[in-house]
Each structure stands twice: as structure tokens, then as C-alpha cells.
Amino acid sequence: MSPTPDRPDNSDASRDGRGRLAEAFAEGRLQTVLAAAAVFWLVMLLATDLSPAMALMGFLATAAAAFSVLPTGEKVAPPRPTDRLPARRWPDTGMKLLLDGMDEPAFLTDADGTLRYQNTAAAAEFGPARVGDPLAFRLRMPEILDAVQRAGRGESLPSVRFVERGGGERHFVVRCSPLRLPRPEPRRRPDFVLLRFRDESEAVRLDRMRTDFIANASHELRTPLASLTGFIETLLGPARRDEANRERFLTIMLEQARRMARLIDDLMSLSRLEMKAHVRPTGAVDLAEVLPSVVDMLTPVAAARDATILMEGSPAAAAVAGDRDELTQVFANLVENAVKYGRDGGRITLTLTEEAGDDGRPGFRASVADDGPGIAPEHLPRLTERFYRVDAARSREQRGTGLGLAIVKHIVNRHQGRLIIRSEVGAGTAVNVWLPRRLNLSGAEMTRDTGVLVP
């Protein structure tokens, strides 16, 4: 029933009074008033001749008067969870989910270096750790522990680098960040220290490869260049009119110039292959035609060492998707290596067979095998590195640049193939190249990652 004009509705005032009472009770003010009034009138009752009824009435009057002057409209914010929750109970679920969502290993400690949490990546990388233990129990790296202590004192630190040696050399960059929970009055010491580990092993490896490549290329070019410079100075000086030695000097100079040209050609080939490493070749190439042409091309080279090149076992057609010039270069390099580093009067055998790959894709395997001295097992994993030589002196005698197998590896990778090298000391070497059959240019089977296998 709606209120009438001559009877004002007191519901709003009543609700306001109840609201004030509830607010005062919630904030503890009402309890304080009642306790103080009760103590006061109890003392009055005991110390004077005041009757119990009068003391009770006085208590009620005091309480009512105090409540009537309680401040209104003044909202006191309840304490925030981070202000009243002890730090030992953090991190909360949200923070843990955030840390577990990071790809990088991360540890969370308190200001004293006691572990509070490690994310999933850290457990996988460094092993599980027990919350509540000092971080030093899991990470025994003085530079990192020192950074944690300094960050726990509120210092801002640069990244810390360290190398972990064990099964393999790992390079990490560690960032120690002090974290502070929101508080009414900020503290100098942080509540937590966050350690983030970034693995830079691959970047370091690539940088070393780049440095080694530049050093090796400079060395390979410097040697023939120094020879050329020396003979030119000799011909311009003491041997200017030495007819007997002039022809010998010019012959050596020509050979050194050709050596430089071969090295530059291989460097340019390697650079071009790297630029288009992710571009899939689209041409159609028949390996049953490429291999015999390579045999014809290198038979005179083999004859100079009394070696024989034979073609055995070949299907009528072996169509692969590829670049004919690049695949010809692959097998020419392999056959030439077999001639150079096999034995004099030896036998080089080429075979081509239809064979499924490790993942079941149809394809063809082309093998170049020799009956030479073979290669020791410790050299096999590094054969495709740039400028790596099993016998540097012999390689230079054979006019090798040290880039042949690196070029082969890049071409095979670009063709989504596999390069498999097998060798045994005293029993020769066999290099196998597997390439996928040319099915269709949009097939998913022609886009998978490839690599070099060295059993």
C-alpha cells in the first residue's frame, strides 16, 4: 500500500538507520562503543551506591548517544587481500598460471632466496624443486645466487650470463626482477624475485659458425693470394729475365688462381642456396637420366687415377621434383669426392633404387659408394660442416675447397630429401641421397622438415 501525503513514509529513514548500524558493526565501531559503555557503568555500579537499574539505564543512554554521533557517509575501504594475506601464501593461482604459460624457465623466490614456485619449463629444464627450499639447492651458480640476493635487496640488475656444461654446452641469459605487491605504503625490499632464463645456445652456435666460416674463408683465400703475390714480386724483381723459371712460376700462379676461383664459386653457390633454402623446387627431374650423365662427365677424371665408375641397378624412370642443375651438382660432388679420396685403381659404384622414406613417403635412393680407405667414426658427424676436412693436407692436394658436402647437404635439404653417410675404416664409404617421388606440387608430403643422418 502506497504511503499517503498526511502520513510521511519513514521507511527510508529506517533503512538508513539500519544501514548505519550494520556499517558500524561491520567496521567494529559499534562493538567498541558498547564495550566502553559497559566497562564505565560497571565501574560506577561497583564504586557507588548506584542501583543496577540505574546503571543499566545509564549504559543504554550512553550507547545511544555515542551511536547518534557516529560519522556517516564515510566509507572505509576494507583491507585488500594483498595487504592482509601473508607473503608466504603467495603466489596465487593466477600468478602460477601466468608463469606456467611462459616458454622460458622461470623461478619465483622471496626476498631471501627461498623458492616459492617454479614453472613447468623450469621443472623440465632443471628438474623439480621443492617449494620452501633455498634456491641454492637447485641452482648452484654463484653469479645467479648473488643476483637473487641483490635483487632481494631491491637493486635493479642487468642480465646475468652463464654457461651450463654437462651433456652439452648450454648458454643462458638470466634476468632477476624484484616484484612488489600493491600496499598502502611501499616497502624497499621486494616481496618476490622473478628469475627468467632465456636459452641462447642456438644463437651462440650460429655466431660461432659465422665466425669460423669467415676465419676459414679468409685463410683459404689468403694462402693462394700470398703465393700469387710472392711469384709476381719475384717475376718483377730477381726473375725478371729468368727464362728458365718464368714458365714454372706462371704455371704455379695459374693453379693458385684457379684454386681461388673454385673457392669463390663454391662460396657463391653456398650463398645462393642459403638465400633460397625455403623455396621448394618445382621442376621435374628424372634421376635415371641425371646419374648416367654424371658418370659420363667424370669418367675421364676417374681414368686419371685408374679408377672405374659403374652404374648399377636403375629403374626405367625416377621422377622427383627438383632443380636439374642442383641435383647434377650433388651427384657430381659425391662422385668426385669418391674419386679423390678413394684408392688409386679403385671402383666407384652408383645405384638407384625405389625406396620409401622413414616416414613412409615414396621416393628414390641414389647411392655413391667407393672401396677406399674409409672414414673414422669420429669424423662422420662433422663431414657436412663448412671447411671441415678429415685430412686437410690431402684435401688441398686434391684441390678440395672443404665446401663440397656442405653444398650437397643444402641442396638435399631444399629438395626435402635425406643425406645418409656410412663409412668404415678399410671398407670404403657410401653416401646415400633419398629424394621423394614427384607426386603433385601441392602435396603435404613434400613440405616436411629434412636433415642429415649419420648413423
Beta strands, then each sheet from edge to edge (+ up, - down):
strand 1: 106-110
strand 2: 115-118
strand 3: 160-164
strand 4: 170-179
strand 5: 192-199
strand 6: 284-286
strand 7: 308-312
strand 8: 319-321
strand 9: 347-354
strand 10: 363-370
strand 11: 418-424
strand 12: 428-436
strand 13: 451-453
sheet 1: 2+ 1- 5+ 4- 3+
sheet 2: 6+ 8-
sheet 3: 7+ 9+ 10- 12+ 11- 13-
end
